[in-house]
Each structure stands twice: as C-alpha cells, then as structure tokens.
Amino acid sequence: MSNEETHFFRAVLLAWHAGHRRPLPWKGERDPYRVWLSEIILQQTRVEQGLPYYERLIAAYPTVEHLARAPLDDVLKHWEGLGYYSRARNLHAAARHIAFERSGVFPNTFEEIRALKGVGDYTAAAIASFAFDLPHAVLDGNVYRVLARFLGIETPVNTPEAHKRFSALAQQLLDPTHPGAYNQAIMDFGAQHCRPRQPLCHQCPLAVHCVAFQQGRVADLPRKNPPAPRQQRFFLYAVFQKGHSVWMQQRPGGDIWANLYEFALWETNALPQEPARIAPQVAARFFSDTSKIAFHGVFGPYRQTLSHRVVHALFYVFEVPADVDVPQPERSLEQPSAAAGWTSMDKVEKNLALPRIVAQFWREKILSCRQNEMLHL
C-alpha cells in the first residue's frame, strides 16, 4: 500500500470509531489486569456472551492477587458455561506467576506479556497496545476480514501463509502514535460494520478504495480452507445417587474438560441402539454386585460440539442404597480421578464446574426433579 492509502485507511477508521464506540467496561481501560482478563474471555467468545463473565470475574477477583490466591476449582466454577476451559486454567496459572514470581507487577513489554501462559500474539498485542500504548498491531477474525476485503486478498486466512502476510499488513497499517485507539477501531469496524454477513457496504467510508466492494466480491472474502472433520466421541455416564448425594469425579489433564467434574464415565465406540437394555452393563462397569442398585432411567442423547470433537452422551440414573460400597473410580477413566467420591447435590450445584453437556443434564433432570420434590413436601 502507498503512504497515501495507509494514511487514508488509518484516518477513516479512527474517524468512524469516534462516533461508534461501544460502551463496554473494558473499553479505555488502562489497568493491564483488566485488559488481560477481558482479552482472555473474548478469545473464541462473542462480546455479548463474555460481558457477564467479565463482570462476574472482576467482582470475584478484583486484582491479580485475588485471582492468584483463589482455588482453581472456584475459578473454573465462575467460568462454567463459557467453554474452552484451558483459558481459565491458563489464566489462573499466569495470575499465580504474576502475583508470586513478579510481586504482583504485570509485565509491560510485548515479549514478557507474550510469555504468559495462554497468551498468543493477538492477545499480547492487544494488552500491549491498550494498557501500555505499545505499537503492536492486533490480528483477529475482524482484522482479517477488513484487510481481506479492503485489499482483495484471496489467500485463505486459516493458513500459515496468510498469518504471515496479514501480520505484516496489519503492522504496516497500524497508527504508531495511537496504537490502542487504532487497534480498537479496526476490530470494532469489523464487528459492527464490515460484518461477516450483511456488511454495511453502501454506507462504508472505506468503500471508495475497497477492492472487494469495487469488484463485487465482498461475499467471497475472506476465503477459508474447509476445516478437518471433527472426531466423534461417545460417553455413557452412570449417575449414581445415594440420598441427596451423587458420585462425582474430576477429569484428569491431557484431555478435554481437564479439572472439570463429571459422573462415572464409560467411553464407547458408539451409542447403543437400545440404550435402556444395556443399563445392567453400565452399572456392572462400576460395581461388582449390582443386585441392590435400582435403575431409574436413561436420558439423552445429549450433544456438545467442541473445536475438534463432537461429544454424544447418554445419562443412566441409578439409586444406590446406603449400605452399598462406592463405585470403582479407576474403572471410570483410563487415568484414575484425582478427586472422586460422594458429593452433596448442593455442592455440585454451587461449587463444582461441570462440562456444558453435564451441566445441561444436571439442570434439566436432576435439579428440576429436586425442585419438584421440594414443592410437594
């Protein structure tokens, strides 16, 4: 791009943003802890979904020291429902590093910010520019879209070649005197104006120089290569209840939903065609003697789509008498659970972070049944 085009692009974006700022609590924030928290939440998350989580986490952990001293289980519970739980685990680990190894001082260079656990190039650039006015350009989905359309770039954006090319362009276009304001402007422009669908092209201040608009290719850009097929996984959960307690276990690391809590699990190659018929086999998976265990029903299938996997689950509900021994958790997962045992239903609801698919079943079937029982007392 020529210097004239670069100056035009910067000036138009900053002028547009002056009249289109979204009133969000982290906008204009200079506290690096709050900027960092907002950026981690907004990874893979829409603003509307992330906003209540930001407010909830700031209320619970107003400083990095508060976050660092909180138990990981508490942080995961506050994160429940937001997904991509590795973000919360990395957030907690980085907070502990800042609080205990850096005496609570947040790093203030791009390289040091980038070294925090869970922080990539985009997040480091956002924190560096918003909190410290350092000249590092952000590159997220909105920026890819604006640049691909404005410059007519055909390179699929989900390729290493595109990342290298768009990174260089984003840095070239960055306003070095107002990097934070410019970065916010181009991201908001992509989110509100140059949208994936139904962009506002006929009232766009960039349209006169936008290659995609001038050539009628707005709907074709940016290009993406098709994603790889998602792995299908099939979970049979055994929900063992004993009075007002339920058997729960914590998932190990190295797999999906690390550190979250679930019921006893049997992973299979497919869901059964007649789920109720195999209930005795499900119970026998965890108890050597199932003669006293009552089967109450099977629920599902439930489905949850993750970034690279789709999980399909059935929930088998059993009642276990008080005099029956505990299930064998080592048979429930290939790796024994770090924390497993009978847990009060109140604790499950208030303190344990559950995968979304488990939380959905819990609230639809277990919690609603409990509430109905209480109404009839």
C-alpha positions in Angstrom: 0.0 0.0 0.0 1.1 3.5 -0.7 1.6 6.1 2.1 -1.5 7.9 0.9 -3.6 4.8 1.1 -2.2 3.9 4.5 -3.0 7.4 5.9 -6.5 7.3 4.3 -7.2 3.9 5.9 -6.0 5.0 9.4 -7.8 8.3 9.3 -11.1 6.8 8.1 -11.1 4.1 10.8 -10.3 6.5 13.6 -12.9 9.0 12.5 -15.5 6.2 12.1 -14.7 4.9 15.6 -15.1 8.3 17.2 -18.8 8.0 16.5 -19.3 4.3 17.0 -17.6 3.3 20.3 -19.4 0.5 22.1 -19.9 1.3 25.8 -18.1 -1.8 27.3 -16.5 -1.8 30.7 -13.0 -2.7 29.4 -13.0 -0.1 26.7 -10.5 2.6 27.5 -9.2 0.6 30.4 -5.5 1.0 31.3 -5.2 -1.5 34.1 -3.4 -4.3 32.4 -5.0 -6.9 34.7 -8.5 -5.9 33.5 -7.4 -5.7 29.8 -5.8 -9.1 30.1 -8.9 -10.6 31.7 -11.2 -9.2 29.0 -9.0 -10.4 26.2 -8.8 -13.9 27.6 -12.6 -14.0 28.0 -13.1 -12.8 24.4 -10.9 -15.4 22.9 -13.4 -17.6 20.9 -16.3 -15.8 22.6 -18.8 -13.2 21.4 -18.8 -9.9 23.4 -22.5 -10.4 24.4 -21.7 -13.8 25.9 -18.4 -12.7 27.5 -19.7 -9.5 29.2 -21.5 -11.1 32.2 -18.5 -13.3 32.8 -16.1 -10.3 32.8 -18.3 -8.6 35.4 -18.6 -11.7 37.5 -14.9 -12.4 37.5 -14.0 -8.8 38.3 -16.4 -8.8 41.2 -14.9 -12.1 42.5 -11.3 -11.3 41.8 -10.8 -7.5 41.6 -7.0 -7.8 41.4 -4.5 -10.3 40.0 -3.6 -11.2 43.6 -7.2 -12.2 44.4 -7.3 -14.4 41.3 -3.9 -16.0 42.1 -5.0 -16.9 45.6 -8.3 -18.4 44.6 -8.6 -22.2 44.3 -8.6 -23.4 40.7 -12.0 -25.1 41.3 -13.5 -21.8 42.2 -12.2 -20.1 39.1 -13.5 -22.9 36.9 -16.9 -22.6 38.6 -17.0 -18.9 37.8 -16.0 -19.8 34.2 -18.7 -22.5 33.9 -20.7 -22.3 30.6 -18.1 -20.2 28.8 -16.3 -23.1 27.3 -12.6 -23.6 26.3 -11.7 -24.2 29.9 -8.0 -24.2 29.2 -8.3 -20.4 29.1 -9.4 -20.4 32.7 -6.6 -22.8 33.8 -4.0 -20.7 31.9 -5.5 -17.5 33.4 -5.1 -18.9 36.9 -1.6 -20.2 36.3 -0.5 -16.8 34.8 -2.0 -14.9 37.7 -0.1 -17.0 40.1 3.1 -16.3 38.2 2.5 -12.6 38.2 1.4 -12.5 41.9 4.1 -14.8 43.3 7.0 -14.5 41.0 6.7 -10.9 39.8 5.4 -9.5 43.1 2.1 -8.6 41.5 3.7 -6.4 38.8 2.1 -7.1 35.4 4.7 -7.4 32.5 4.8 -4.3 30.4 6.7 -5.4 27.2 5.2 -7.4 24.3 7.8 -10.2 24.8 7.0 -10.6 28.5 3.3 -10.4 28.0 3.6 -13.0 25.2 5.4 -15.3 27.6 2.4 -15.5 30.0 0.6 -18.9 29.8 -2.3 -18.8 27.5 -1.3 -15.6 25.7 -0.6 -15.6 22.0 0.4 -13.0 19.5 -3.0 -11.4 19.2 -3.7 -11.2 23.0 -0.2 -9.9 23.7 -0.6 -7.1 21.0 -4.0 -6.2 22.5 -2.7 -5.9 26.0 0.5 -4.1 25.0 -1.4 -1.5 22.9 -4.4 -1.0 25.1 -2.7 -0.9 28.5 0.8 0.5 27.6 0.3 2.2 24.2 3.0 0.0 22.6 2.9 -0.1 18.7 1.8 -3.8 18.1 -1.0 -4.5 15.7 -3.7 -6.9 16.6 -4.8 -9.6 14.2 -8.1 -11.3 14.9 -11.0 -12.5 12.8 -12.4 -9.0 12.4 -9.0 -7.6 11.2 -8.5 -10.5 8.8 -11.9 -9.7 7.3 -11.4 -6.0 6.9 -8.0 -6.3 5.3 -9.0 -9.2 3.0 -11.9 -7.2 1.7 -10.2 -3.8 1.5 -7.2 -5.2 -0.3 -8.9 -8.0 -2.2 -6.7 -10.7 -0.7 -7.5 -14.3 -1.9 -5.2 -16.2 0.4 -7.2 -18.5 2.8 -7.0 -16.9 6.2 -6.6 -20.2 8.1 -3.2 -20.9 6.6 0.4 -20.1 7.8 1.0 -18.1 4.6 -2.0 -15.9 5.4 -0.9 -15.3 9.0 2.5 -14.1 7.9 1.1 -11.9 5.2 -1.7 -10.4 7.2 0.5 -9.8 10.2 2.9 -7.7 8.1 0.0 -5.7 6.6 -1.6 -5.1 10.0 1.7 -3.8 11.4 2.2 -1.6 8.3 -1.3 0.0 8.7 -1.1 0.5 12.5 -1.1 4.1 13.6 2.1 4.2 15.7 1.1 7.3 17.5 -2.3 5.9 18.7 -1.9 2.1 18.6 -4.5 1.3 21.2 -7.2 3.5 19.6 -6.4 2.2 16.1 -6.5 -1.4 17.2 -9.8 -0.9 18.9 -11.1 0.9 15.8 -10.3 -1.8 13.3 -11.7 -4.6 15.5 -14.9 -2.7 16.2 -15.2 -1.8 12.5 -15.0 -5.4 11.6 -17.5 -6.4 14.3 -20.1 -3.7 13.6 -19.7 -2.5 10.1 -17.6 -4.9 7.9 -19.6 -7.8 9.3 -19.3 -11.5 8.1 -22.9 -11.3 6.8 -24.8 -8.3 5.6 -21.9 -5.8 5.8 -22.9 -2.1 5.6 -21.0 -1.6 2.3 -23.3 1.1 0.8 -22.6 3.4 3.8 -19.0 2.4 4.2 -16.4 5.2 4.5 -13.7 2.8 3.0 -15.8 1.7 0.0 -14.2 4.1 -2.5 -10.9 2.2 -2.1 -12.2 -1.2 -1.1 -11.2 -3.8 -3.7 -13.9 -6.3 -2.7 -16.7 -3.7 -2.9 -15.4 -2.3 -6.2 -15.2 -5.7 -7.8 -18.4 -7.2 -6.3 -16.5 -9.8 -4.2 -17.5 -8.8 -0.7 -19.4 -12.1 -0.1 -16.4 -14.1 -1.3 -13.9 -12.7 1.1 -12.1 -13.6 3.3 -11.5 -17.1 2.0 -11.1 -20.1 4.3 -10.0 -23.7 3.7 -12.6 -26.2 4.9 -11.9 -27.5 8.4 -10.8 -31.0 9.1 -13.7 -33.4 10.2 -14.3 -33.4 14.0 -13.7 -36.5 16.0 -16.8 -38.2 17.3 -16.8 -39.4 20.9 -19.4 -41.3 22.8 -19.9 -41.1 26.6 -22.1 -43.3 28.7 -22.5 -41.5 32.1 -23.6 -43.5 35.2 -25.3 -41.1 37.5 -25.2 -42.9 40.9 -27.3 -41.2 43.6 -27.4 -42.0 47.3 -30.0 -39.9 49.1 -29.0 -36.3 48.4 -25.5 -37.2 47.3 -24.2 -38.2 43.9 -20.9 -39.8 42.8 -18.7 -37.3 41.1 -15.1 -37.4 39.8 -12.7 -34.8 38.5 -11.4 -35.3 34.9 -7.6 -35.6 34.6 -5.4 -33.4 32.5 -4.4 -34.3 28.9 -7.9 -34.5 27.5 -11.0 -32.4 27.1 -12.5 -30.7 30.1 -9.4 -31.1 32.3 -10.1 -30.5 36.0 -13.9 -30.3 35.5 -16.3 -32.6 37.3 -18.5 -35.3 35.8 -20.3 -38.6 36.7 -18.7 -42.1 36.4 -17.9 -42.5 32.7 -17.8 -45.3 30.2 -16.5 -44.2 26.8 -17.6 -46.4 23.9 -17.2 -46.5 20.2 -20.9 -45.6 19.6 -24.1 -45.0 21.4 -26.2 -48.1 21.9 -29.2 -48.5 19.6 -31.4 -49.6 22.6 -29.9 -47.6 25.5 -32.2 -49.0 28.3 -31.3 -52.6 27.6 -27.7 -52.1 28.5 -28.3 -50.4 31.8 -27.2 -53.6 33.8 -23.9 -53.5 31.9 -23.4 -49.8 32.7 -23.9 -50.4 36.4 -21.7 -53.5 36.3 -18.9 -51.4 34.8 -18.5 -49.7 38.2 -20.0 -52.2 40.8 -19.1 -55.8 41.2 -22.5 -56.5 42.8 -25.4 -54.6 41.2 -28.3 -56.6 42.8 -29.3 -53.7 45.1 -28.8 -50.9 42.6 -32.1 -49.5 41.2 -32.2 -48.2 37.6 -34.3 -45.1 37.3 -34.0 -44.4 33.6 -31.7 -43.2 30.7 -31.7 -39.7 29.3 -30.4 -38.3 26.1 -28.7 -38.4 23.8 -27.1 -35.0 24.6 -24.6 -33.4 22.2 -21.8 -30.9 22.6 -19.7 -29.6 19.8 -16.1 -28.7 20.6 -13.4 -27.2 18.4 -12.1 -30.5 17.2 -14.6 -33.0 18.6 -18.3 -33.7 19.0 -19.3 -35.5 22.2 -22.5 -37.5 22.3 -23.7 -38.6 25.7 -26.3 -40.7 27.5 -27.0 -40.4 31.2 -28.0 -43.6 33.1 -29.5 -42.7 36.5 -29.2 -45.3 39.4 -30.2 -45.2 43.1 -27.6 -46.8 45.4 -28.6 -47.9 48.9 -26.7 -46.5 51.9 -25.1 -49.9 52.7 -23.6 -50.4 49.2 -19.9 -49.6 48.8 -18.6 -46.9 46.5 -18.1 -47.3 42.7 -14.6 -48.1 41.5 -13.3 -44.8 40.0 -10.3 -46.4 38.5 -12.7 -48.2 36.1 -14.3 -45.0 35.1 -11.4 -43.3 33.3 -8.2 -44.6 31.9 -6.5 -42.3 34.3 -7.7 -42.5 37.9 -9.5 -39.4 39.0 -7.6 -37.0 41.3 -10.8 -36.3 43.2 -13.7 -38.7 43.3 -16.4 -39.5 45.8 -19.9 -38.9 47.1 -20.7 -35.3 46.9 -23.8 -33.4 48.1 -26.1 -32.2 45.4 -25.9 -28.7 46.8 -22.1 -28.7 46.5 -22.3 -29.9 42.9 -24.6 -27.0 42.0 -22.8 -24.3 43.9 -19.1 -25.3 43.8 -18.2 -27.8 41.1 -17.5 -26.7 37.5 -19.2 -29.1 35.1 -18.8 -29.6 31.3 -21.7 -27.9 29.5 -23.2 -31.3 28.4 -23.2 -32.5 32.0 -24.5 -29.2 33.4 -27.3 -29.3 30.9 -28.4 -32.7 32.0 -27.9 -31.8 35.7 -30.2 -28.8 35.5 -32.8 -30.4 33.2 -33.2 -33.7 35.0 -31.6 -33.8 38.5 -32.1 -30.2 39.7 -35.6 -29.9 38.3 -36.6 -33.2 39.9 -35.2 -32.0 43.3 -37.1 -28.7 43.0 -40.3 -30.5 42.2 -39.9 -32.8 45.2 -39.4 -29.8 47.5 -42.6 -28.2 46.1 -44.6 -31.2 47.0 -43.2 -31.5 50.6 
